[in-house]
Amino acid sequence: MKFIKWLLKSLIIALILLFITNIVGRYVNINIPINIWTISLVTIFRIPGIIILIIFFLL
């Protein structure tokens, strides 16, 4: 039960982080697609995951 609670909380945080990154990234030409792979990466790694995606999509 504890793992499911952590997973749902992390999933909500991941979606919020991705949406905020896409809204702010609109001004600096960063567009991170929201799909199962990006959501799972940010769900597991949270802030470092979003940083990895920003660096990846800047290259």
Phi, psi and omega in degrees: 000322180296321180293320180295321178297316178296319182295316179294320178296317179293324178295317178295318178297320180297316179295318178297316179297319179293318178295317179295319179297320179290325178291312179289324181292344177301327183279342179239020177060046172246120177232110179261119179294142179261102178220184186297326184286316180290321178295318180292323178296315181286330177296319182282316187257348179056240185298313176300329178294318179291326177293319177298317179294320178298314179297317181298317183277350172280335181282000000 
